[in-house]
Amino acid sequence: MTESSKAPEAAAPEAEAPKAGASKAGASKAGASKAGASKAGASKAEASDAGEPEVGSSDDLMEKVVRLCRHRGFIFPSAEIYGGFRSTYDYGPLGVNMLRNVKNAWWRAMVQERDDVVGLDAAILGPPAVWEASGHLATFTDPLVDCKNCHERWRADKIDGVCPNCGSHDLTEARAFNLMFKTHAGPVEDEGHVAYLRPETAQGMFTNFANVLGTTRKKPPFGIAQVGKSFRNEITPQNFVFRTREFEQMEMEYFVPPDQAQKWFDYWLSERMDWYLGLGIPADHLRLRHHEQSELSHYSQGTADVEFLFPWGWDELEGIANRGDYDLKAHAAKSGVSLDYFDQQTNERYTPYVIEPAAGATRTMMAFLLAAYTEDEVGDEARTVLRLHWRLAPYQVAVLPLSKKETLEPLARKVLKSLQPHFMCDYDVTQSIGRRYRRQDEIGTPWCITVDFDSLEDEAVTVRDRDSTEQVRVPLANLLTELRRRTGEE
């Protein structure tokens, strides 16, 4: 049957149906191309004055992605039954799968496929001493202003002197606002029991430097990686999940001999750009921007951001910083514990420099969604597609019995059970097969496996590719091998 043919249960003539007995053909690998992926949302417009691509109908794209996230169960407003809680979001069944996949893809590239990086999961709560040594208590601030007209508060460097709420220019002088969340550990609320929620995962890796060095027998250059929650009391959270007060980070501290810092800084700039490209973000939606001297953090000897072209313009996905020896020396001085390294081969003792690639997991997921969102037509029918790389898709495979009839369910369930150890799978029997294809397209599922009545006789199923909509018949005995071939990991 063709892409526009009617399935037995189809309610509309445009519904897709699986092909029966089609010859096996090589389907394109879903979402695997680097820079050649379709640009999400709007088409390319004329180049801007800076020679960069414009977003096109960027507001529409943002609205569509946010609506899809809510409608399909990627992301919900937190505490929605109580009216919501500003800047907090809950990740639904699809969102939690995709966010986990983003973190797993990062971990795979940064830890699993390397022999010079190990993992850590440090505590979220920390004593003031850690944040005094790191400089966060003194310098982790944003400029805060009040609008004298409507009394709203804003981050001064984001509003160009105009209140976004009422348009007034009558603002207070900017003052420093510390972004750390302060709490108390234990039943007594006094200064002796003050603790802070970590604003970044990095400090736990610095305070555990000696522990990791001693237990793993690593030597510079080597890294410590961590994925986990961080908390920042942002003045103006904004742009959906891009800037929130609770978020997840993916950070790695790479400890190197001081004279090799620039070499490794350049290396990680290239590695991190390639990671985004390899997972399907178009090259013209990524750029590397080096910080001006005035932008550098107190610890930085050089920083560059991997930026993505969001609907509101270029903004940071990830920062790669040469932190020098600031952190290890600061913690050594505050704690009295040596955090240097003795190289027995050179008979040299030194404090390693640190190269830090630091990404936000939640904003990275958002960028992948924006880059993957596409609208096209199949058989004169409009469809929405998330052209996600298969590693990132909430479900890699959907098993779809052609009919609800009981005769198909045992075989369909058998196919599902055979694939679940290898892929995250969905199982859907609701509505016509064409509508189910469209639903899987919209949530980014690369491959649909349709079990039909012919399957009972020929022990084969139809495999449908999300991006090309190509359908091929595959023997059940070869199904796992075929899916692995499509991932490129046969």
VEXDREN-2710 file (C-alpha; in Angstrom, 1 decimal):
% VEXDREN-2710
k/r/px/py/pz
1/MET/0.0/0.0/0.0
2/THR/1.1/3.6/-0.5
3/GLU/1.6/6.3/2.1
4/SER/-1.8/7.7/1.5
5/SER/-3.7/4.4/1.3
6/LYS/-6.5/3.6/3.8
7/ALA/-5.9/1.0/6.5
8/PRO/-8.7/-1.3/7.4
9/GLU/-9.6/0.8/10.5
10/ALA/-8.8/4.2/8.9
11/ALA/-11.4/6.9/9.3
12/ALA/-10.0/9.2/6.7
13/PRO/-8.6/8.6/3.2
14/GLU/-5.3/10.3/4.1
15/ALA/-4.4/7.7/6.7
16/GLU/-1.2/5.7/6.2
17/ALA/-1.3/1.9/6.1
18/PRO/1.6/-0.5/6.3
19/LYS/2.9/-2.3/3.2
20/ALA/2.5/-6.0/3.1
21/GLY/5.2/-8.1/1.5
22/ALA/7.3/-5.2/0.4
23/SER/10.9/-6.0/-0.5
24/LYS/13.5/-5.1/2.1
25/ALA/15.2/-1.8/1.3
26/GLY/17.8/0.3/3.0
27/ALA/16.0/3.0/5.0
28/SER/17.8/6.1/5.9
29/LYS/19.2/6.3/9.4
30/ALA/16.8/8.4/11.4
31/GLY/18.2/11.6/12.8
32/ALA/21.8/10.5/12.3
33/SER/23.2/13.2/9.9
34/LYS/25.3/15.8/11.4
35/ALA/24.8/19.2/9.9
36/GLY/22.5/18.3/7.1
37/ALA/19.4/17.9/9.3
38/SER/16.4/20.0/8.3
39/LYS/16.2/23.3/10.1
40/ALA/13.5/23.3/12.7
41/GLY/10.5/25.6/12.4
42/ALA/10.8/28.4/9.9
43/SER/12.7/28.3/6.7
44/LYS/15.9/30.2/6.1
45/ALA/15.3/33.9/5.6
46/GLU/17.6/36.5/4.3
47/ALA/20.9/36.9/6.1
48/SER/21.0/39.4/8.9
49/ASP/23.4/42.4/8.9
50/ALA/26.0/40.1/10.7
51/GLY/25.6/37.5/8.0
52/GLU/23.8/35.1/10.3
53/PRO/20.6/33.2/9.6
54/GLU/17.4/34.7/10.9
55/VAL/15.0/32.7/12.8
56/GLY/12.0/33.4/10.5
57/SER/8.7/32.8/12.2
58/SER/10.5/32.4/15.5
59/ASP/7.6/33.3/17.8
60/ASP/5.4/30.7/16.0
61/LEU/8.1/28.1/16.4
62/MET/8.4/28.7/20.1
63/GLU/4.7/28.6/20.7
64/LYS/4.3/25.4/18.7
65/VAL/7.1/23.6/20.6
66/VAL/5.7/24.8/24.0
67/ARG/2.2/23.6/23.0
68/LEU/3.5/20.3/21.7
69/CYS/5.5/19.8/25.0
70/ARG/2.3/20.3/27.0
71/HIS/0.0/18.4/24.7
72/ARG/2.1/15.3/24.3
73/GLY/3.5/15.1/27.8
74/PHE/7.0/16.4/27.5
75/ILE/6.8/19.2/30.0
76/PHE/4.1/20.4/32.4
77/PRO/3.9/23.5/34.6
78/SER/4.8/22.5/38.1
79/ALA/1.9/22.4/40.7
80/GLU/-0.5/23.3/37.9
81/ILE/-3.6/22.3/39.9
82/TYR/-2.6/25.1/42.3
83/GLY/-2.1/27.7/39.6
84/GLY/1.5/26.8/38.9
85/PHE/4.8/27.9/40.5
86/ARG/6.8/30.4/38.5
87/SER/9.9/29.0/36.8
88/THR/9.4/25.4/37.8
89/TYR/8.4/22.6/35.5
90/ASP/7.7/18.9/35.7
91/TYR/8.9/16.5/33.0
92/GLY/6.1/14.2/31.8
93/PRO/6.4/10.6/30.5
94/LEU/8.0/11.7/27.2
95/GLY/10.0/14.6/28.7
96/VAL/11.6/12.4/31.3
97/ASN/12.6/9.9/28.7
98/MET/14.1/12.5/26.4
99/LEU/15.9/14.4/29.2
100/ARG/17.4/11.1/30.4
101/ASN/18.5/10.4/26.8
102/VAL/20.2/13.8/26.6
103/LYS/22.1/13.2/29.8
104/ASN/23.0/9.6/28.7
105/ALA/24.3/10.8/25.4
106/TRP/26.5/13.4/27.2
107/TRP/27.7/10.7/29.7
108/ARG/28.4/8.3/26.9
109/ALA/30.6/10.9/25.1
110/MET/32.3/12.4/28.2
111/VAL/32.8/9.3/30.3
112/GLN/31.9/5.9/28.8
113/GLU/33.8/6.3/25.6
114/ARG/36.9/7.7/27.3
115/ASP/39.5/6.3/29.7
116/ASP/40.6/9.6/31.1
117/VAL/37.3/10.8/32.7
118/VAL/35.6/9.3/35.8
119/GLY/32.2/10.1/37.3
120/LEU/31.0/11.7/40.6
121/ASP/27.7/12.4/42.3
122/ALA/28.3/15.0/44.9
123/ALA/25.9/16.4/47.5
124/ILE/23.5/19.2/46.7
125/LEU/23.7/20.8/50.1
126/GLY/26.9/22.4/51.1
127/PRO/28.4/24.4/54.0
128/PRO/29.2/28.1/53.7
129/ALA/33.0/27.3/53.7
130/VAL/32.7/25.7/50.3
131/TRP/31.0/28.8/48.8
132/GLU/33.3/31.2/50.6
133/ALA/36.3/29.6/49.1
134/SER/34.8/29.4/45.6
135/GLY/33.9/33.0/45.6
136/HIS/30.1/32.5/45.2
137/LEU/29.1/34.2/48.5
138/ALA/31.0/37.3/47.4
139/THR/30.6/37.4/43.7
140/PHE/27.7/35.2/42.5
141/THR/25.4/38.1/41.9
142/ASP/23.2/39.7/39.2
143/PRO/22.3/43.4/39.0
144/LEU/18.8/44.0/40.4
145/VAL/16.6/47.0/39.7
146/ASP/13.1/47.9/40.8
147/CYS/10.5/49.7/38.6
148/LYS/9.3/52.7/40.6
149/ASN/6.1/52.7/38.6
150/CYS/4.8/49.1/38.8
151/HIS/7.2/47.8/41.5
152/GLU/8.3/44.8/39.5
153/ARG/11.9/43.7/39.9
154/TRP/14.2/42.9/36.9
155/ARG/17.7/41.9/36.1
156/ALA/19.2/45.2/34.9
157/ASP/21.5/43.9/32.2
158/LYS/18.6/42.2/30.4
159/ILE/16.1/45.1/30.1
160/ASP/18.0/48.0/28.5
161/GLY/16.7/50.5/31.0
162/VAL/13.0/50.0/30.2
163/CYS/10.6/48.0/32.5
164/PRO/9.2/45.1/30.4
165/ASN/6.0/45.2/32.4
166/CYS/4.9/48.8/32.1
167/GLY/7.4/50.5/29.8
168/SER/8.6/52.9/32.5
169/HIS/12.2/54.3/32.5
170/ASP/11.9/55.2/36.1
171/LEU/14.1/52.5/37.7
172/THR/16.1/52.3/40.9
173/GLU/19.9/52.1/40.8
174/ALA/21.2/48.6/40.2
175/ARG/22.3/46.6/43.3
176/ALA/24.0/43.2/43.6
177/PHE/21.6/40.3/44.2
178/ASN/23.1/37.0/45.3
179/LEU/21.7/34.1/43.4
180/MET/22.3/31.3/46.0
181/PHE/19.5/29.6/47.8
182/LYS/20.1/29.7/51.6
183/THR/18.6/27.2/54.0
184/HIS/19.4/25.6/57.4
185/ALA/20.6/22.1/58.1
186/GLY/19.0/20.5/61.1
187/PRO/16.3/21.7/63.6
188/VAL/18.1/24.9/64.7
189/GLU/17.9/27.9/62.5
190/ASP/20.9/30.0/63.3
191/GLU/24.1/31.0/61.6
192/GLY/25.9/27.9/62.8
193/HIS/23.5/25.7/60.8
194/VAL/23.4/27.7/57.5
195/ALA/23.7/25.7/54.3
196/TYR/23.3/26.5/50.6
197/LEU/21.8/24.6/47.7
198/ARG/24.6/24.3/45.2
199/PRO/24.4/26.8/42.3
200/GLU/26.6/24.6/40.2
201/THR/27.9/21.0/40.3
202/ALA/31.6/22.0/39.8
203/GLN/32.6/22.6/43.4
204/GLY/31.9/19.1/44.5
205/MET/34.4/17.9/41.9
206/PHE/37.1/20.3/43.2
207/THR/36.6/19.3/46.9
208/ASN/36.8/15.7/45.9
209/PHE/39.9/16.1/43.7
210/ALA/42.2/14.4/46.2
211/ASN/39.7/11.6/46.9
212/VAL/39.4/10.8/43.2
213/LEU/43.1/11.2/42.5
214/GLY/43.9/8.7/45.3
215/THR/41.3/6.1/44.6
216/THR/41.5/6.0/40.8
217/ARG/45.2/6.5/40.4
218/LYS/44.6/8.9/37.5
219/LYS/47.1/11.5/36.7
220/PRO/46.7/14.8/34.7
221/PRO/45.4/15.2/32.2
222/PHE/42.2/13.5/33.5
223/GLY/38.6/14.6/34.2
224/ILE/35.8/14.3/36.7
225/ALA/32.3/14.4/35.3
226/GLN/28.9/15.0/37.0
227/VAL/25.3/15.4/36.1
228/GLY/22.9/16.8/38.6
229/LYS/20.5/19.4/39.9
230/SER/21.6/23.0/40.6
231/PHE/19.7/25.9/42.0
232/ARG/19.9/29.6/41.3
233/ASN/17.5/32.3/42.6
234/GLU/17.1/33.9/39.2
235/ILE/15.7/37.5/39.2
236/THR/13.8/37.0/35.9
237/PRO/13.4/33.4/34.9
238/GLN/12.4/33.3/31.2
239/ASN/11.9/31.5/27.9
240/PHE/10.2/28.3/29.1
241/VAL/12.8/25.9/30.5
242/PHE/15.8/27.9/29.2
243/ARG/16.3/29.9/32.4
244/THR/14.8/28.4/35.6
245/ARG/15.6/28.4/39.3
246/GLU/16.0/24.6/39.4
247/PHE/17.8/22.9/36.6
248/GLU/20.2/20.1/35.7
249/GLN/23.8/20.6/34.7
250/MET/26.2/18.4/32.8
251/GLU/29.7/19.5/33.9
252/MET/33.2/18.1/33.6
253/GLU/36.4/19.4/35.3
254/TYR/39.5/18.4/33.3
255/PHE/42.7/18.7/35.3
256/VAL/45.8/19.4/33.2
257/PRO/49.4/20.4/33.6
258/PRO/49.5/24.3/33.5
259/ASP/51.6/24.4/30.4
260/GLN/49.0/22.3/28.5
261/ALA/46.0/24.3/29.4
262/GLN/45.6/26.2/26.1
263/LYS/46.0/22.9/24.1
264/TRP/43.2/21.2/26.1
265/PHE/41.0/24.3/26.1
266/ASP/41.1/24.3/22.3
267/TYR/40.5/20.5/22.2
268/TRP/37.4/20.7/24.3
269/LEU/36.0/23.6/22.3
270/SER/36.1/21.3/19.2
271/GLU/34.8/18.2/21.0
272/ARG/31.8/20.0/22.5
273/MET/30.8/21.6/19.2
274/ASP/31.0/18.2/17.4
275/TRP/28.8/16.6/20.1
276/TYR/25.9/18.9/19.2
277/LEU/26.4/18.6/15.5
278/GLY/26.6/14.8/15.8
279/LEU/23.2/14.7/17.4
280/GLY/21.5/16.6/14.7
281/ILE/21.7/20.3/15.4
282/PRO/22.3/22.2/12.1
283/ALA/25.6/23.9/11.8
284/ASP/24.0/27.2/10.9
285/HIS/22.2/27.1/14.3
286/LEU/25.5/26.8/16.3
287/ARG/28.4/29.1/16.9
288/LEU/31.3/29.5/19.2
289/ARG/31.6/32.9/20.9
290/HIS/34.7/33.8/22.9
291/HIS/34.0/36.1/25.9
292/GLU/35.4/39.6/26.1
293/GLN/37.7/40.4/29.0
294/SER/34.9/42.3/30.7
295/GLU/32.6/39.2/30.6
296/LEU/35.0/36.8/32.2
297/SER/34.1/35.3/35.6
298/HIS/36.4/35.9/38.5
299/TYR/38.1/32.5/38.1
300/SER/38.4/32.4/34.3
301/GLN/41.5/32.8/32.2
302/GLY/39.4/32.4/29.0
303/THR/35.8/31.3/28.3
304/ALA/33.9/30.5/25.1
305/ASP/30.2/29.7/24.8
306/VAL/28.6/27.2/22.4
307/GLU/25.6/29.2/21.4
308/PHE/22.4/28.1/19.7
309/LEU/20.1/30.2/17.5
310/PHE/17.0/30.2/19.8
311/PRO/13.8/31.9/18.6
312/TRP/14.8/35.0/20.6
313/GLY/18.3/35.0/19.1
314/TRP/21.7/33.6/19.9
315/ASP/22.1/32.3/23.5
316/GLU/24.3/30.0/25.5
317/LEU/24.0/26.2/25.4
318/GLU/27.3/25.5/27.1
319/GLY/30.3/27.3/28.4
320/ILE/33.9/26.0/28.1
321/ALA/36.2/27.8/30.5
322/ASN/39.9/27.7/31.4
323/ARG/39.5/28.1/35.2
324/GLY/43.3/28.1/35.7
325/ASP/44.3/26.9/39.2
326/TYR/41.9/29.2/41.0
327/ASP/39.5/26.6/42.5
328/LEU/42.0/24.1/43.7
329/LYS/44.2/26.8/45.3
330/ALA/41.2/28.5/46.9
331/HIS/39.9/25.3/48.5
332/ALA/43.4/24.3/49.6
333/ALA/43.9/27.7/51.3
334/LYS/40.4/27.6/52.9
335/SER/40.6/23.9/54.1
336/GLY/44.3/23.6/54.8
337/VAL/44.3/20.4/52.7
338/SER/46.9/20.2/49.8
339/LEU/45.2/19.8/46.4
340/ASP/48.3/19.8/44.2
341/TYR/49.8/16.9/42.2
342/PHE/53.3/15.4/42.3
343/ASP/54.5/14.1/39.0
344/GLN/57.0/11.3/39.7
345/GLN/58.3/11.2/36.2
346/THR/59.3/14.9/36.1
347/ASN/59.8/15.2/39.8
348/GLU/57.6/18.3/39.7
349/ARG/54.8/19.4/42.0
350/TYR/52.1/21.7/40.7
351/THR/48.5/22.7/41.1
352/PRO/46.6/21.5/38.0
353/TYR/44.8/24.0/35.7
354/VAL/41.2/23.1/35.0
355/ILE/39.3/23.1/31.7
356/GLU/35.6/23.0/32.3
357/PRO/32.9/22.2/29.7
358/ALA/29.6/23.0/31.5
359/ALA/26.2/22.5/29.8
360/GLY/22.7/22.8/30.9
361/ALA/20.8/19.5/30.4
362/THR/17.3/21.1/30.3
363/ARG/18.2/23.9/27.9
364/THR/20.1/21.5/25.8
365/MET/16.9/19.3/25.5
366/MET/15.0/22.5/24.6
367/ALA/17.5/23.2/21.8
368/PHE/17.2/19.7/20.4
369/LEU/13.4/20.0/20.4
370/LEU/13.5/23.4/18.6
371/ALA/16.0/22.1/16.0
372/ALA/14.0/18.9/15.4
373/TYR/10.6/20.5/15.0
374/THR/9.4/20.2/11.4
375/GLU/6.2/20.6/9.5
376/ASP/5.7/18.9/6.1
377/GLU/3.2/17.0/4.0
378/VAL/2.7/13.3/3.3
379/GLY/0.1/12.4/0.8
380/ASP/-1.3/15.9/0.8
381/GLU/-1.8/15.7/4.5
382/ALA/0.1/18.1/6.9
383/ARG/2.1/16.5/9.6
384/THR/4.3/17.6/12.5
385/VAL/7.6/15.7/12.9
386/LEU/10.3/15.8/15.5
387/ARG/13.3/14.7/13.6
388/LEU/15.2/13.8/16.7
389/HIS/18.4/11.7/16.6
390/TRP/17.4/8.2/17.6
391/ARG/19.5/8.4/20.8
392/LEU/17.5/11.4/22.0
393/ALA/13.9/10.3/21.0
394/PRO/11.7/9.5/23.9
395/TYR/10.8/6.2/22.2
396/GLN/13.1/4.7/19.6
397/VAL/10.5/2.1/18.5
398/ALA/6.7/1.9/18.6
399/VAL/4.9/-1.4/18.2
400/LEU/1.5/-1.0/16.5
401/PRO/-0.9/-3.8/16.0
402/LEU/-2.9/-3.0/12.9
403/SER/-6.1/-4.0/14.6
404/LYS/-7.4/-4.3/18.2
405/LYS/-8.6/-7.8/17.4
406/GLU/-7.3/-10.3/19.9
407/THR/-5.7/-12.4/17.2
408/LEU/-3.0/-9.8/16.7
409/GLU/-2.2/-9.0/20.3
410/PRO/-0.2/-12.1/21.3
411/LEU/2.2/-11.6/18.4
412/ALA/2.4/-7.8/18.9
413/ARG/3.2/-8.3/22.6
414/LYS/5.8/-10.9/21.7
415/VAL/7.5/-8.4/19.3
416/LEU/7.4/-5.7/22.0
417/LYS/9.0/-7.9/24.6
418/SER/11.7/-8.9/22.2
419/LEU/12.7/-5.2/21.6
420/GLN/12.3/-3.7/25.1
421/PRO/15.7/-4.9/26.4
422/HIS/17.3/-3.0/23.5
423/PHE/15.2/0.1/22.9
424/MET/12.7/2.3/24.7
425/CYS/9.4/1.2/23.1
426/ASP/5.9/2.4/22.9
427/TYR/2.8/0.2/22.4
428/ASP/-0.3/1.8/20.9
429/VAL/-3.5/0.3/19.7
430/THR/-5.7/3.4/19.8
431/GLN/-7.2/4.9/16.6
432/SER/-6.4/4.1/13.0
433/ILE/-2.9/3.1/11.9
434/GLY/-2.5/6.4/10.0
435/ARG/-3.3/8.4/13.0
436/ARG/-0.9/6.4/15.2
437/TYR/1.9/7.0/12.6
438/ARG/1.2/10.7/12.9
439/ARG/1.2/10.6/16.6
440/GLN/4.6/8.8/16.7
441/ASP/6.0/11.3/14.1
442/GLU/5.0/14.2/16.4
443/ILE/6.8/12.8/19.4
444/GLY/9.9/11.8/17.4
445/THR/9.8/8.0/17.3
446/PRO/12.2/7.0/14.5
447/TRP/10.7/3.6/13.7
448/CYS/7.2/2.1/13.9
449/ILE/6.7/-1.7/13.8
450/THR/3.3/-2.7/12.5
451/VAL/2.0/-6.2/13.2
452/ASP/-0.7/-7.0/10.7
453/PHE/-2.8/-10.1/9.8
454/ASP/-0.2/-11.2/7.2
455/SER/2.3/-11.3/10.1
456/LEU/0.5/-14.3/11.5
457/GLU/1.2/-16.2/8.2
458/ASP/4.6/-14.9/7.0
459/GLU/6.2/-14.1/10.4
460/ALA/7.2/-10.7/9.2
461/VAL/6.3/-7.1/10.2
462/THR/6.3/-3.7/8.5
463/VAL/9.0/-1.3/9.6
464/ARG/8.2/2.4/8.9
465/ASP/10.8/5.1/8.9
466/ARG/9.8/8.4/10.5
467/ASP/11.7/10.8/8.3
468/SER/11.2/9.2/4.9
469/THR/7.9/7.4/5.7
470/GLU/9.4/4.4/3.8
471/GLN/7.9/1.1/4.7
472/VAL/9.7/-2.2/4.3
473/ARG/8.8/-5.8/5.2
474/VAL/11.2/-7.4/7.7
475/PRO/11.2/-11.0/8.9
476/LEU/10.7/-11.2/12.7
477/ALA/13.9/-13.2/12.9
478/ASN/15.8/-10.3/11.4
479/LEU/14.0/-7.4/13.1
480/LEU/16.5/-6.6/15.9
481/THR/19.4/-6.8/13.4
482/GLU/17.6/-4.5/11.0
483/LEU/16.9/-1.9/13.7
484/ARG/20.5/-2.0/14.9
485/ARG/21.6/-1.5/11.3
486/ARG/19.5/1.6/11.1
487/THR/21.1/3.0/14.3
488/GLY/24.5/2.5/12.7
489/GLU/25.5/0.2/15.6
490/GLU/25.1/-3.2/14.1
END
